[in-house]
Amino acid sequence: MAIARKSMGDYLVEKGLITAEQLRQAREAQKQSRSDLGKILIEQGIASERDVAEARAQELNIPFVDLSKFAPEPSAVNLVPEHIARRHNVIPVKKDPASNVLIVAMADTNNPYAADDLRLVSRCTIKAALASATAIEDAIARAYGSAAATPSAEQGAPAPSRAPAVGMGDLYAEIRENIAKTGSVGDVADEDEDAAVAMADEAPVIRVANALIQQAIKEDASDIHIEPQRRGVRIRYRVDGVLHETMTMPKYIQPPLISRFKIMAEMNIAERRIPQDGRIPITYQGKDFDLRVSCLPSAHGEKIVCRILDKSSVLIGLSKLGFTAENQSQLEELVSQPQGMVLSTGPTGSGKTTTQYSVLNKLNSVEVNILTIEDPIEYQLPGIAQVQVNKKAGLSFGNALRSFLRQDPDIIMVGEMRDLETAEIAIESALTGHLVLSTLHTNDAPSAVIRMVDMGVEPYLISATVIGVMAQRLARKVCQNCKEPYEEDAAYLRRFGFKPESSDQKLTLWRGRGCETCRQTGFKGRLGIYSLLRMNDEIAELVVRRAPLADIRDAAKANGMLELREDGLQKVLDGITTPDEVRRVVFTAGQAG
């Protein structure tokens, strides 16, 4: 199924960028001069260079890159020498490691020599994108023009770093000058604590750290990775669950930058041998964020990972998390019960906490007393008493839960059931008239029962208390700005449980073409894929008999449970995500979700 494409001129008229009469006059001039229509529109001042490039991209059905908003990835820029980029006026913007495809922004996609040269030097498959010639020239200057900000080769410095934003190279130079003044160049382990603090408190270092945090928030990143390498410091952001390299900083940036993050997170700056954890509360553009900071000693220095928590994200409501109408209705019915246990399962980063908080936010009212025990408290909800685990003070999940039962609670949320003691007290709470919400790390919903038995919980207690288990994953959504339909063999979806009507049946699915909005990935944002097991008499009996996992799964499916792959299939058919994305997050070796 092909999309009808408008000509460049018609597209500009439709967008209101030029009038129909201006287009007619430009076409008349084109007949006389036999020049390019876009060039005529620009020379006559009728349309801007950017508008013409975007319209031409639409006409040719290739991505358009707004280089004023989208910074080329350093890992892509490093694949193409500067002289090649300047010769053909092109700039690499992104590389996909999985497919070895290099996306290159060009002003002229009809230049065969450019594609050949790029293929030879990068050893990648080249995918062309369009950008205005002036924007490419500016991007080349920014990407390849930062050598002056890096130390000389005689000083043992890495290759020039690709500055991700205007002005970053100047900050590098300022930091270098400050270090040179103090005479303290080298690994932070060689410096005393006072020197490390002094370097971390320098204004350039503060601005670099703030720039990293602000850029991550702008790109909707969930994590910042600051990774010391042998000859540099790699910066990566996790966006929509996938890590992207953002830049590589010079090695001399490492000591003050790591120290700066440790100071902001209130860590012990003098301790470099053991892992540390901390948090950084910040406000950016009127929104409150919490950065959970983890520091880990590694071979080339301390690695910093910051988890970015948007405090407003849990208030979006269950209806916007990706539930089907049936799953949401069943979940709301389960959590409206006066007692019992509802579990959320899945690997780290699958959105379990967000689901739990969304449920709590829905249940929160003046008529109910809600208590939570968490490690850590990721979001603070008004009207709910939230307790932070404090192992040093002797406050564990078990100790807190015992105290909870004397606090007259209606609903209890346990951040995670990690051991038998916590599980037993949570079950006791569910047996004595409380609704208990908690999480487990399992692959699917039926496995939660087996996991609890492995922890030492008696099966009859599980069958008597657990009323529902929600397994979940997070999949990337197709970018709404550049989504387009394509035809796929229906047989390709057999692994998701789809049954084709015939061997040659075709389906119309959707995918993202790639644009500056989605960083040329074709994906923007994430949604949940869910599988809800509801306990009934048959499943309870199987649990008590310690039946095999396969029997419990079959009974759950007979009771209406959709497997993760089946819920993912529905979202593929609805055009929300792609088959490959569902396969990436759902399928595991020997198991189909």
N, C-alpha and C positions, 0 to 999 in steps of 0.2 A: 504493500500500500504506500504510494508515494504522496508526498505533500506538494500541493500546487505552489510553485515559487513565483513571486512577482519579480519583475525586472527592477534593476536598481533605481531607475527614475520613478517608477510607479510606487515603489516602497517609500521613497522620500516624500512623494505627494501624499500618500496615505498617512504618514506620520505627521504631516503638517509642517515639514521642514522646508519645503518649497511649494510653490503654486503650480497648478497645471499649465498655466501660461508660461511660467519661467521654464518649465520642462520642455514645452513645445519650442520655445526660442533656442534653448540649448541644443535640442536635436537638429534644428535648422542649421545652427552654427557647426554642428558635427558633420553634417552632410557636405558643407563647404570646405572645412579644414581636414576632414577625415581623421580627426584627433579623437582621443578617448573622451567619452561623455563625462566621466567623473572629473577628469582634468579640466574640462571646460567649465563645469559647475564651480570648481574651486577657484579657477583663475578669474571668473566673472564675479566672484564673491557671493554667489547664490547659496552655496552650501559649504559647510566646514569640511576640513579634511577628515575629521573623525566620523562625521555623519556619512560621508561618501564611502569610507571604508566599511562601516557597519552595514550599510545598504548593499554593498557589493558582496559582503560575506553572506547576507541573507539570500541574495540572488544565486550564489554559487553553492549554497548549502554547506558551508564550512564555518567553523567557530570564529567569532570575533573576540579579540582581546583588548580590553581598555587598559593600556599599560600605565595610565595615571592612577589606577586603582589596584591593579594586580602586579605584584612584584615578582619577577622571574625567580625561580628556585635556584639557589646556588649550585645544587647538584646537577641541574640541567645546564647552567651557564658554563660550568667547568668542563663540559664535554666538547665545547666548540671554541677554538682559539679566537682571539680578538680580531685578527686580520681577516679571518673568514667571515665573521659577523659583519665587519665594516665593509668588506668587499661587496657583499650581496645585500647589505642593509637588512639583516635578519637578527632576531634575538631568541635563543631557546628559552622557553618559559616553564616547561614541566617535563619530567620523565616518569613514565610508568614502569617500575622495575619488573613487574610481573610479565608484561607483554613486550618489554624493551622498545617501547614507542616513545619517541622524543617529539613533543609538540613545539613547533617553531613558529613564531610570529613573523610574517612577511608582509611587505607592502605590495609585492608583485609575485603572485603564485604561479605565473606562467614562465618563470625563469628556470629552465631545466638544469642549468649548471649549478644553481644554488642547492637544489635537492641532492644532486650527485655529490657535491663537495661535503655537504652536511652528513650524508650517509657514510662517506668514507672516513671522515675524522671522528664521528661519534660512534660508529659501528652500531647504529640504531635504525629502526624503521622510522621514517620521517612522516609526521602528520602536520600538514600546513594549517595555520590559522592566520587570519587577517588582522592587521593593525595599520594605523596611519604611519606614513614614512617618518614624519617628524617625531611621533611618539616612540618609534623604534630607535631613532638616533639618540633621543634623550635616554632611553633605557640602556642602550649600549654604553653611553657615557657613565651612567650610574653603576652598571654592573662591572665594567672593566676599568673604571677610572679610579679605583680606590687603592692602588698600589702605594701611593705616597703616604697613606695612613698606616702602613704596616712597617715593621722593622726590616732592616736590611738582611740579606742572606748571610752575611758574615756573622751576624748575631745569632744564627741558628733559628731563625723564625720560619714559620710555615709560608707556603705560597700565599699571594695576596688574597685576602678574604673578600667575598662578594658582599658588599654592603646592601642590606635589605631595604634600607630606607634612607632618604636624603638626610645628611647630617650625621649618620652613624660613624662614618669614617673620621669626621672631625672629633667625635667623642673618643674614638680609639687613640687619635693623636694626643689629645689632652691627657688621657690616662697614661700613655707612654711617657709623656713629658714629666708628669708628676712622679712616676716611678723612677725616672732617671734622676730627678732632683734628690730623692731620698736614697738613691744608690741601692735600692732593694729590688732587683730583678731576679726572678726565679720562682721556684715552687713555694706555695704558701707555707709548707711545712718548715721551710728554712727561715721564716720570719718569726719574730716574737709576737705575742698577742697584741701589744700596743701598736706595733707597726701594721698588723693586719687590720685592726680597727680603724687606724688612721687612713689607710688606703681605701677601705670600704666606705668611709664617710666623705670621700672626695666627691664634689658635685658631678663630675663626668660619670663616675661609676653609678651614682644614684640615678642619673638620667638614663643610662643604659638599662639598668634593672627595671626602671619604670616603663621604659619603651617596650621591653620584652613582655611585661605583664599587659600593658595596654593593647599591644598588637595582638596578643593571644585572645583577649576579650573581644576585640573587633572581629576576629576571624572565627568566633564562636568555638574556640578550642576548649577541650575539657582538661587537658594536661599540658604542662610545659616541661620539657626534658632538657636539662643543661648537662652535657656529657663531655667530660675531659677526654681528649684524645692525645696521642703521642705528640702531635705537632699542631694542635689547635683545640678549640672548644666547639663542639657541635651543638646547635640549638634545633630542637624538633618540637613541633606542636602536634597534639592528637586532635584531629578534627573529624567529627562524625565517626569516631571509633578507629580511625586509621592515622598512623603517624606520618607526618610530612616534614622533611628537612627544610628549615627556614633559612638558616645561615650557618657559616662557620667563622668563629671569631679567632683572632690571633691568640696564641698561647699565653701571652703576658696579661691578657684580660682575665684569665682564670682565677688567680688568687684574690683580687679585690671583688670580683663578681660573686664568687662563692661566699666570701665573707659577708658581702652585703646581704645576700639572701638569708644567711644564718642569723645575722643581726636582726633583720626584720621579723624573722620567725622566732626570735628570742631563744635561740639555741646557744650552747656553749661553744664559742668561737675557738677556744683553745683545744677542744677535744676533736681529734681528727681520726681516731682509730676505731670508733664504734658508730653504728647508725644512730641517728637522732631524728626526732619528729617535732614539728611545731606548726604554727598557723599564723597567717597574715591577714587581718581584716582590712579591706580596702573599699573605697567608694569611688566609682567611676561613672561619669555621666548620669549622676543621680541614682545609680543602682548600687546596692550593697553586695559585695562578693566576699567569700571566704577562700583563702588559699591554704590547703593542707599541704605542708611542706615536709618532704622526706629527704634526708641526707644519708648517703651510703658511701663508705670508703671503697675506692676501686684502684686498679693498678696505676692509673694516671692521675689520680686525685679524687676528690669527693664529687660524687654525682648528685645533682639536685633534681627532684621531680616535684612539681607543684600541681596538685589537683584543684581545679577552679570550680568552686561551687557558687552557682547563682541562687541567692536566697529566695528569689521570686519564682523559680522554675517549678517548685512543688505546688504552687497555687493555681496551676493551669487547669486542673480538674481531670477526672478520670476519662472524660469524653474525648480528650485530646491526646491520649497516650497511645492510641492505635487499637483499642479494643473493638471487636465487632459488636454489634448491638446485642447479640445473644450472650457473648462472653461477659460484657459489662453488666447486663441484667442479672446473670447468674452470680457474678462476683458481688454485686450490691445486695443480692438476696442473702448470700453467705455472711457478709459482714454485718448484716442487720440482725443476726441471731444473738440472743442474750448470752450464750456461752458456747464454748468450743474453741478450736484452734484453726487458724487459716495461715498457711505457709506460702512464702514466695521463694522459688528456687531458681538457680541459674548460676553461671560463672561470675567472677568479679567483672564489674562493668556492664552488666546486663540490664541495669535499671531497676533492680529489686527495691532499693531504698526509696527511689522516686515513687514507685507504685505504693509502697507502704505509707509514705507521707501523704500521698494523694488520698488514700483511703482514710487516714486519720483526719485530714483536713475536711473530708466529707462528713465524718462522724462527729467532729468537734462541735459541741453545743453546750449551753449552760446546764443542761439536764444530765450530762454524763461527766464522770471523773476519769480522765485519761492520764495514765502514767507511762513513761518510756524509760528504758535503760539502754544506753547506747555507748559505743566505743568506735569513733567519737560521735558527738552530736553534730550531724552534718548541717541540719537546718533547724532554726528555732521557730516553733509554731506558737503563736499567742494563745493563751488559755489552756495549754497543756504543760504538765509538770514533767520536764525532761531531766534525766539523771545521767551524768557522765561517769563511766567506769574509772576508778582511781585505784590501780593495783598497789601503788606505794602506800596508800592509806588503808588498804585492806578492803576496799569497796569493789567487789566483783559482781558479775551478773547474778550469781547465786545469792550473795548477801543482800543485794538490792531487792531481788524478787521476794525474799522472805519478809523484808520490811514493807514491800508494796501491799502484801495481803492484809496488813494492819492499817492501810491508808484508805480503806473503803473504795477500791477502784471498780469501775465498770469495764474499762478496756485497758489492756496492758500490751505494750509493744516491746518485744525483746529484739534488740538490734540483730543478733545472730545467735543461734543455738550451736555453741561450739563444743560442749562437753555434756556428759551424762547428768551432772549436778544441775546445770541450767535447764536441760530438757525435762528432768523430773519435776522441778519446781514449776516450770511453765505448764506442764501437764496437770499438776496439782491445782494450779490456778484455773485452768479450763474446767476441771472437774467440780470446782467449788463455785460455779456460777459466774465466771468471767469470760469475756471474749479476749483471746490472746492472738496477737499478730507476731510473726517472726519470720526469719529467713534461714535457708539452708543452701549449701553449695552442692547441687546435684545436677545431672545432665537433663533429666526430665521430671515430670510430676510423679509418676509411679515410683521412681527411684528414691523419692523422699522417704517413703515408708521403709525401704530396705536400709537406708542410711540411718534412720532412727533406731532400728533393730540392732545395727552394727554398733551404735553408740552404747547399747546396753538397755534400751527402753523395752519394757515388756510389751509384746504385741497387743495384748488385750487392752492396755492403756492407750495405745495408738488408735485402735479402732473405736475406743470410747470417747476420744477427745478431738481427733483431727476431722474436721468437716469439709475441708477443701484444700487443694494444693495448686498453686498457680506457677507453672514454669514459664520462663520468658527469655527472650533475646532482644537485642537492639539491631535493627537493619537500617541501612541508609535509604533515604527516599530519593526518587528521581527528581532532579532539579526542575522546578516548575517553569523556570525562565527559558530553558532550552530543550524541554522534553519533546520527543518526536516518536511517532509510531513506526513499527517495523514488523515484518512477518517472520514467524518462527514455526518450525515443524512442531505440531502438537506432541509428537512422540518424545520430544526433548523434555517434556514435563512429566513423563511417566514416573520418574524417581520421586516426584512430589505427590504421587497418588492420583494424577490426572489420567482419565481414561478417554483416549481419542475415539472419535466416532468412526474414523477410517484411517488407513495407514498413511494416506497422503494429506490428512487434514492440516490446514494452516490456521494459526492464531495471530491476531493483531495484539502485540504487546508494546510497551513503551520503554524508552531509555533516554538518557540525557546525552545531547550532542557534545556538550562541553562549552562553557562560557566563563566570563570573568566572575560572575556571581558564585559559581560553584568551583572556582579554581581549576577549571578545565577537567574536573573529575566526572561530571555528569550527575553528581549527587549533591543534595543540600538538605541537611536536617536528618533526623532519625525518628523511627517509630518502633513500637513494640510488636513482637510476634509472640503470641500467647498460646498456652495449652492448659486448660482448667480441668482438674480432676475433682469431682464431687463424690464424697463418700456415700455409699449406700450399704444395705445389708449384705449384698453379695461380696462387695469389696472388703467390708469389715470382716466377714467370715474368712476370706482368703488371707487377710493379714494375720488373724489369730492362728490360722493353720500354718503360717510361715510358708505360704505358697510361692512358687517361682515368680520372678519379676514379670515374665511373659504372660502368666495367667492374670496377674493384677492389671497389666496394661490392656489385655483383651477385655476384661470386665469393665474397665474404665471407658474404653471405646464403645462398648455396648451401652454404656450409661450416657453416651453423648459427648465424650471427650474428643476433641480434635487434636491430633498431634501437631507439633510445632511446624512440621513441613506442610501440613494441610492448611494451617492458618496462613503460612507464608505464601502458599499457592494462591489463596484467595486474594491476597494483597498484590501478587504479580498480575493476576487477571484483571484486577481493578486499576492497574496502571500506576500503582503507588511505588513499587520497587521492581527489581529485576530478578530473573531466575538465578543468575550467578551470585547476586548479593544474598539471597535467601540460602543458597547452598553454602556460602562462605560462613554464615553465622549459625546455621542449624545443624548441618551434617557433620558427624564425627566418624572416625574409623569404626567400621563394623556396626554403625547405628545410624538410623535415618531420622533422628529427632522425634 
